[in-house]
């Protein structure tokens, strides 16, 4: 097979070389000859124009032939196998410079006109830190281990980020985190639908250079145990994989007690229905609910582990309401009206029919919203509105509802449900 490819390439190279020689034979010479011209012969200016066009055509043919030769030569070199692809040899200096220069220029060009949102909300860095420790630390390190040894043997080696962050604008960091970088092993964000998660990672990266090892552990892991050593949890008596997932992944964001981590970067899972939690994990694993954080975690769980984790969190005590200020009271009242009556003029139904509060029977796959973080609920409504959230087989119902709400109404409804102490409808005053 290789021999046949070489023969074909040799024939093509011969034809291209012949084309070059044929074209060069017809190049105009410096000397001129005078011949008798008929009366209707073209003028000198017309002859010069024709000769210029003819010369241009010949040079185009030569350039095309040389291009073909270059392609064939490159193919022959690649087919010979002499180009080293081993990571142990690193890049040539010129190759490294070209790749780095191209990367910098590409990022700068593709972020023209992009504007970063506010990145100072405390939950944003908290949210980004959890995923960094899970997905990025093995290559880019942490204050505890700045340069992981396996990743250091990659070509190019992934850098320890704190010294590098200052040279990039937030918009440039967003572009790199979202899209990854070719030829480096840097992957794109696992979900193309969740820019809010990418911005959360940027918020963490901007804070990263100032973190000590202890501060990093607290921000990134919370209650999680990165060693995988599982403390006895009598409530979680299922498979070992479920216990490991809880203590190394779930607790990182949602806590062992299921109450999330202040101030609302992650949802409270305690007291949800097992059916809702189980179906949500399945939707993440099938990439039907979008999240670059949750999709990789759920994708590594078996069906039995999902069911056991759902049962565990569903059995925990329901959360207490979020504290509300006097300024929130008017928003809570407006949100209560939306939840109880809907907004008929905007084709928005009452929320209580599916999410409570109340004693009417409801579908167990609909989530409980009472006591949930207001910021989290507001974000979910925005994602539904933008058709960026996905979810279970019932998610399309919420897309229609969210499409009828404006930003203030989303905020009011979220504040109302955050103020509830339980599905009974008591409001925190």
N, C-alpha and C positions, 0 to 999 in steps of 0.2 A: 504493500500500500504506500509506504513512504517513498519507495523507488518510483512508483507511478507519479506521485505528486511532484517529485523532482524533475521527471521528464516533462510533465506539463508545464512546470514553471520555467524550465529551460527553453522550451519552444516559445512561450510567451515573451520571455526575455529577449530571445533572438528577433522576434517580430518587432518588439519595441525598439531594439537597437537599430534594426533596419529602417524603421520609421525615422529615427533620429538622423541617420546617415543620409537618407533620401531627402529629408528636409534641409539638411545643411548644404547639400550639393546645389540647391536652388537659391542659396543666399545671394543677394546682389553683390557684385564686385565693385571695387573702387574705379576701375577703368570704364570708359564709355566708348562706344563706336558709333560712327555716323553713317547712316544708310540713306539712300534716296527714299523719300517719303511721298506717297501719293497725295494728290491734292486734298482729298478729304481726310487725311491723317489727323489724329487727335492733337490737340495743342500740347505744349510742354507742360502746362499746369495739370491737364487731364492725365497725362502720362505719369506725372509725379504722384497724383492721387491713387492711380491704379497700382503703381509700384508699392506705395505705402500700405495699401490694403493687402496686397499679395504678401508683402514682408511680414505684416502682422499675423496673417493666417499661418505662415510658416513657423513663426516663433510660438504661436499657440500650440501648434502640433508638436513642436520640440518640447515645450513645457509639459504637455500631456504625456508624451512618451517618457520623459524623465520621471514624471510622477508615477507612471506605471512601473518603471524600473525600480524606483524607491520602494513601492509597495511590495514588489516581488522580492527585492533584496531583503526587506524586513521579514517577509514570510519565510524565506530560506534560512535566515539567521534563527528565527524562532523555531522552525522545523528541525534545525540541526541540534537543538537542545543545549546549546552552549551558554544561553543566558541563565545565570544563576537565580533561582527563586528562593533560596534558603534564607530564612530570617536571621540565622546566625552570622551572616556576612554583613548585615546592615545595608544601607543605601550608599551609593557613591555620593560624594559631597555635592556634585552638581545636581544629581537627582533629588536629594533632600532639599536643596535650595529651591528648585523649580516647584516641587510639590508644596512646600511651605509658602512660597510666594503666591502660587495659584490659589491656595486655600485662603490666605489673607485677603486677596483681591476679590475672590468670589463672595466671601462673607460680607465684605464692605459693600459690594455692589447690590447684593440681594437684600440688604437691610436698609437701603435708601428709602426714606419716607416712613419707615416703621417707627412706632412710638410705644414705649413700654408703659403698662399700667402702673398704678401705685403698688410698690413692692414692700411697703413698711408694715402691713398688717401682720401681727405676730403669727397667725395661723399659717401664713404662706411659707415662711421659712421652716416651720415645724413640719408641714406637709412635704416639702421638698427634701428635708433631711431624712425622713423615713425611707423614701425611695432611694436616695443616694446610698445609704448604708446597705440596702438590700441589693441594688443593681449596679452601682458605680464603684463602690469602695474596693471590690476585688481587683480592679485594674488601676484606679487612680489613688487608692490609699486613703488613709485617715491620719489624724495626729498620733494615733497609737502605732501605726505602721505606714510611714509615708510612701514607701516604694515596695509593693508586693513583688516577691522574687520571680514568680512565674510570668507576670505581666511585663516585667522588666526585660524579658527576652523577646518581646514582640518587636516588629519593625514597622514603623517607628515605635519606641517604647511610650506608653501612655504617660503623660507627665503627672506629677503631684500637683494638684490644682492651686492651692493657696498662693504660691508665688506667681501664678499665671493670670489670675482673675483680673487684676487691675488693668491689664492691657486691653481688655475687651469691654465694650459698652453692653448694657443689659440687652439691647436688641440683638447684638451679635451673639451673645451667649444663648439667647432664645433660639436663634436660627441654628446654631451648632447642636444644641440639645435636641431640638425637634427633628432635624433632618440627618444628623450624623455626618460622618466624613468618610468618603470613599478612600480605599487603599490604606486605611489605618486600623480597621477593626472596630471603629467607633460606630455603634448602631444608631439607627433612628429611634425616636420615641416609640414605644410599643403600640400606641394608639394615635392615629393621625387626627382624631376628633377632639382631643382634650388639650387645647392650648392653655387652659387654666392650670393644668398640672405642670406643664412646661414652665410657665411663669413662676409657679411655686418653686420649682427647682432653681430657677434663676435667683429668686429671693434668697434661697439657702446659699447658693454659691457666692453671692455678694457678702454674706455674713461669714462664710467658711474661714477666710484667712484670719479672723480675729478669735477663733474658738480654741480653747485649750482642749486637752484630751478629755477631761471630765465634762466640760461643757458640751463637747461633741457627743459623748455617750448619752448624756441626758436628753439632748435635743433629738438625736437620731433614733434612740432605742427605747426610751421610756422604760416600761416594765419588761421589755423583751430581753431574753437571755441569748446572746449571740453564740454561746458555746453549744447550744442545743440540749443542755442538761435540763430535763423537765422536772420541775418541782411537783410533788404529789398533788393531784387535783381530783378528789373523789367525785366531783360533779362530772368530770370528763373521763368516762370509763371505757371509751371506745378504742379504736386502733391507735397504735403508737404514732402513726403519721399525723393523726389529728392532734395529739398532744404536742408533737413537735411543731406543727404549724401554728398552734395557739401561742406557744411560748417564744418562738423565734420570729414569727411573722405577724400574726393577728394582734398580739399584745403590743407590738411596736406602735400601732396606730390606734387600735380600739380599746386597749387595756385588757387585762385579765378580767376585770369587773364589767367590761362591756360598755363603759361610760365614755369612751372616746378620750381624747386629750384636749384640754382647754387650749384655746378658746373656740374650738369648733372646726378645726381643719379636717376632722374625721367624724363620721356619724356615730351616734350611740346605737349599739346593737342590743343592749339588754332589754328584754321584754318584748322584742319583736316576735312575730309568729314564726315557727319553724319552717312553714311552707314558704314564706317570703324569703327568708335567709337562704334556704336550700336552692330555690329557683334563681335567686340572684347570683349565687356562686356558679350555678350551671350556666347562666347567661354570660357571666364574665369569662368562663372557661371556653365557651363557644364563640367569644368575641362578638356577642350580640349586645352586651352592655359594655360601653366603651370606657376604658381606663388603662392608661399605661402602667399604673401601680398595681391594680387588682388583677388584670388579665394574666400576667405571668404567675402570680401566686395561685389563683384559682385553677389555672391550667395544670398545675402540678399535683392537684388533689384528686383522689379517687372519689367515686360517688358515695361510698360509705363514709369517707372522711368528711365530705361536705355535709352529709346528713348529721353526723355526730357533732360537728362544730355548730351547725344550725340549732340542734337540740340544746347544746350547752348554753349558747348565748340567749336563746329564747327563755331558758329557765332562770335567768338572773333577774333580780328585782328591777322593776321599772325605774327609769330615771326621775329625779326630782326636776321641777321646772327651773328654767333659767331665771336668774334675778332680772327684774325689769325696773327701769328708772321711771320717774314721773313723765319724762319726755316720751317714753314708749307707750304710755297709756292710751293716747289718742290713736296711735298706730295699731295697738292691740284691739281697740274697739272697732276700727275700720276693718281689720282682718277678721274679727268675729262675724261681722255682717257678711263678708264675702264667704266665709266658711259655712254659715248657716243658711244663707239665702241665695248665694251665687250672685251673678251679675247678668240677668236675663238679656239686657240690651247688648251685651258683648258675647252672648252665647257661652257663658261660663256657668256651669252647674254648681250646686252647693257641694262643698268639700266633704261635709259630714256624712253624706250618703256612702262614701267609700272609706273614709279615714277617721270617722268619729269626730268629736265625742258623741256618745249616745249608746243606747242599749239595743238598737236595731241589729239584727244579724247581718254580718258583712263577710265578703269573700276573704278567706284567710291568706290569700296571696297578696292582698293590698297591705302596704306597710302602715304601722302605727306611727303617727306623727307627734303625739303628745309628748312634750318635754324634749323634743329633738332640738339640736342647735339651730338657731335662726339663720345664721350665715350658711350653714349646710343646706337647709331647705330652700333658701333663696337661690343658691347656686344651682340646685337641681331643677328648679323652675326655669331658670335661664337656659340651662342645657336642653331641656325639653323644648323650649321656645325656639332654640337655634337648631333643633334636630341633631344634636351632638351627643345625646346621652345614651340612647338605646335602652335595653332592659329586657324584661321577660315578655311573654306573649301579650301582656296587657299594657305595654308601654305606649302603644299608639293612642290609648285613651287619654293619657296625660299630655301628649303632644298637642291634641286638639284643645285641651283646657288651657295649657300654658300659652298657646297662640292668642288667646283672647285677653290675656292680662298684660297690663303695662308694668314698667319697672317698679313703680310705687306700690301697686297692688300686690305684686309678688312679695315685696318687702313686708307689707302689712300682714298678709296671710302667714308668712313665715314667723313674724313676731307673735302672732296670736297662738300658733301651735306651740312655739317654744315656751309660752307662758303657762301652758296647761300642766297640771301636776299628774294627771293620769287620763285615761280615756273617759273618765266620768265627766270631765269638763270643768273641773275646778281651776280657777285662774289664780296665779300668784300675784298678790297685790303688794 
